[in-house]
Amino acid sequence: MRTKLPDQIKSLVLQQWLQGTSRDAIATNNGLSAGAVTSIVSEWRQVLGSATAFELRELARNLKRVTLSPAQCTVGVRAALAMVKL
């Protein structure tokens, strides 16, 4: 019988997946099987929509690469939009 994983573990798995961490590394980091990681990500992708989930992952990976936080990115976008309006 499968036991339900706590939402906190699912959240950690999804955060690591969004950061671009490999499935096997996520499994090791959280004491899960690779299949459990795949199931968590697949369930989330199904709810959110596969294309949106992958776009979010790409955004997160790119922000990490250029060392920007989501908050910093938001401020930058707002500033750019304000300048366009001028």
Rosetta constraint file for C-alpha pairs under 8 A:
AtomPair CA 5 CA 9 HARMONIC 6.66 0.50
AtomPair CA 5 CA 10 HARMONIC 6.97 0.50
AtomPair CA 6 CA 10 HARMONIC 6.60 0.50
AtomPair CA 7 CA 11 HARMONIC 6.02 0.50
AtomPair CA 8 CA 12 HARMONIC 6.31 0.50
AtomPair CA 9 CA 13 HARMONIC 6.20 0.50
AtomPair CA 9 CA 30 HARMONIC 7.35 0.50
AtomPair CA 10 CA 14 HARMONIC 6.19 0.50
AtomPair CA 10 CA 40 HARMONIC 6.47 0.50
AtomPair CA 11 CA 15 HARMONIC 6.11 0.50
AtomPair CA 12 CA 16 HARMONIC 6.20 0.50
AtomPair CA 13 CA 17 HARMONIC 6.13 0.50
AtomPair CA 13 CA 26 HARMONIC 6.34 0.50
AtomPair CA 13 CA 30 HARMONIC 7.48 0.50
AtomPair CA 13 CA 37 HARMONIC 6.80 0.50
AtomPair CA 13 CA 40 HARMONIC 7.53 0.50
AtomPair CA 13 CA 41 HARMONIC 7.79 0.50
AtomPair CA 14 CA 18 HARMONIC 6.03 0.50
AtomPair CA 14 CA 40 HARMONIC 7.62 0.50
AtomPair CA 14 CA 41 HARMONIC 6.52 0.50
AtomPair CA 15 CA 19 HARMONIC 6.31 0.50
AtomPair CA 16 CA 20 HARMONIC 6.56 0.50
AtomPair CA 16 CA 21 HARMONIC 5.47 0.50
AtomPair CA 16 CA 26 HARMONIC 6.55 0.50
AtomPair CA 17 CA 21 HARMONIC 5.28 0.50
AtomPair CA 17 CA 22 HARMONIC 7.01 0.50
AtomPair CA 17 CA 23 HARMONIC 7.36 0.50
AtomPair CA 17 CA 26 HARMONIC 7.36 0.50
AtomPair CA 17 CA 41 HARMONIC 7.72 0.50
AtomPair CA 17 CA 57 HARMONIC 7.33 0.50
AtomPair CA 18 CA 56 HARMONIC 6.96 0.50
AtomPair CA 18 CA 57 HARMONIC 4.41 0.50
AtomPair CA 18 CA 58 HARMONIC 7.69 0.50
AtomPair CA 18 CA 60 HARMONIC 6.03 0.50
AtomPair CA 18 CA 61 HARMONIC 7.04 0.50
AtomPair CA 19 CA 57 HARMONIC 6.62 0.50
AtomPair CA 19 CA 60 HARMONIC 5.77 0.50
AtomPair CA 19 CA 61 HARMONIC 5.35 0.50
AtomPair CA 19 CA 64 HARMONIC 7.40 0.50
AtomPair CA 20 CA 57 HARMONIC 6.85 0.50
AtomPair CA 20 CA 60 HARMONIC 7.93 0.50
AtomPair CA 20 CA 61 HARMONIC 5.97 0.50
AtomPair CA 21 CA 25 HARMONIC 6.49 0.50
AtomPair CA 21 CA 26 HARMONIC 6.44 0.50
AtomPair CA 22 CA 26 HARMONIC 6.19 0.50
AtomPair CA 23 CA 27 HARMONIC 6.17 0.50
AtomPair CA 23 CA 34 HARMONIC 6.10 0.50
AtomPair CA 23 CA 37 HARMONIC 6.44 0.50
AtomPair CA 23 CA 38 HARMONIC 7.17 0.50
AtomPair CA 24 CA 28 HARMONIC 6.24 0.50
AtomPair CA 24 CA 34 HARMONIC 5.63 0.50
AtomPair CA 25 CA 29 HARMONIC 6.01 0.50
AtomPair CA 26 CA 30 HARMONIC 6.19 0.50
AtomPair CA 26 CA 32 HARMONIC 7.92 0.50
AtomPair CA 26 CA 34 HARMONIC 7.84 0.50
AtomPair CA 26 CA 37 HARMONIC 7.10 0.50
AtomPair CA 27 CA 31 HARMONIC 5.79 0.50
AtomPair CA 27 CA 32 HARMONIC 4.61 0.50
AtomPair CA 27 CA 33 HARMONIC 5.42 0.50
AtomPair CA 27 CA 34 HARMONIC 5.29 0.50
AtomPair CA 27 CA 36 HARMONIC 7.73 0.50
AtomPair CA 27 CA 37 HARMONIC 6.16 0.50
AtomPair CA 28 CA 32 HARMONIC 6.42 0.50
AtomPair CA 28 CA 33 HARMONIC 7.68 0.50
AtomPair CA 32 CA 36 HARMONIC 6.21 0.50
AtomPair CA 32 CA 37 HARMONIC 6.96 0.50
AtomPair CA 33 CA 37 HARMONIC 6.60 0.50
AtomPair CA 34 CA 38 HARMONIC 6.29 0.50
AtomPair CA 35 CA 39 HARMONIC 6.13 0.50
AtomPair CA 36 CA 40 HARMONIC 6.21 0.50
AtomPair CA 37 CA 41 HARMONIC 6.23 0.50
AtomPair CA 38 CA 42 HARMONIC 5.88 0.50
AtomPair CA 39 CA 43 HARMONIC 5.97 0.50
AtomPair CA 40 CA 44 HARMONIC 6.30 0.50
AtomPair CA 41 CA 45 HARMONIC 6.03 0.50
AtomPair CA 42 CA 46 HARMONIC 6.03 0.50
AtomPair CA 43 CA 47 HARMONIC 6.40 0.50
AtomPair CA 44 CA 48 HARMONIC 6.07 0.50
AtomPair CA 45 CA 49 HARMONIC 5.20 0.50
AtomPair CA 45 CA 50 HARMONIC 4.90 0.50
AtomPair CA 45 CA 52 HARMONIC 7.95 0.50
AtomPair CA 45 CA 53 HARMONIC 5.65 0.50
AtomPair CA 46 CA 50 HARMONIC 6.26 0.50
AtomPair CA 48 CA 52 HARMONIC 6.63 0.50
AtomPair CA 48 CA 53 HARMONIC 6.44 0.50
AtomPair CA 49 CA 53 HARMONIC 6.19 0.50
AtomPair CA 50 CA 54 HARMONIC 6.29 0.50
AtomPair CA 51 CA 55 HARMONIC 6.16 0.50
AtomPair CA 52 CA 56 HARMONIC 6.15 0.50
AtomPair CA 53 CA 57 HARMONIC 6.30 0.50
AtomPair CA 54 CA 58 HARMONIC 6.17 0.50
AtomPair CA 55 CA 59 HARMONIC 6.15 0.50
AtomPair CA 56 CA 60 HARMONIC 6.10 0.50
AtomPair CA 57 CA 61 HARMONIC 6.08 0.50
AtomPair CA 58 CA 62 HARMONIC 6.07 0.50
AtomPair CA 59 CA 63 HARMONIC 6.09 0.50
AtomPair CA 60 CA 64 HARMONIC 6.15 0.50
AtomPair CA 61 CA 65 HARMONIC 6.15 0.50
AtomPair CA 62 CA 66 HARMONIC 6.31 0.50
AtomPair CA 63 CA 67 HARMONIC 5.82 0.50
AtomPair CA 63 CA 68 HARMONIC 5.04 0.50
AtomPair CA 63 CA 69 HARMONIC 6.47 0.50
AtomPair CA 63 CA 70 HARMONIC 7.26 0.50
AtomPair CA 63 CA 73 HARMONIC 7.87 0.50
AtomPair CA 64 CA 68 HARMONIC 6.16 0.50
AtomPair CA 64 CA 69 HARMONIC 7.42 0.50
AtomPair CA 68 CA 72 HARMONIC 5.96 0.50
AtomPair CA 68 CA 73 HARMONIC 6.41 0.50
AtomPair CA 69 CA 73 HARMONIC 6.28 0.50
AtomPair CA 70 CA 74 HARMONIC 6.19 0.50
AtomPair CA 71 CA 75 HARMONIC 6.35 0.50
AtomPair CA 72 CA 76 HARMONIC 6.21 0.50
AtomPair CA 73 CA 77 HARMONIC 6.17 0.50
AtomPair CA 74 CA 78 HARMONIC 6.14 0.50
AtomPair CA 75 CA 79 HARMONIC 6.11 0.50
AtomPair CA 76 CA 80 HARMONIC 6.11 0.50
AtomPair CA 77 CA 81 HARMONIC 6.11 0.50
AtomPair CA 78 CA 82 HARMONIC 6.13 0.50
AtomPair CA 79 CA 83 HARMONIC 6.25 0.50
AtomPair CA 80 CA 84 HARMONIC 6.27 0.50
AtomPair CA 81 CA 85 HARMONIC 6.34 0.50
AtomPair CA 82 CA 86 HARMONIC 6.58 0.50
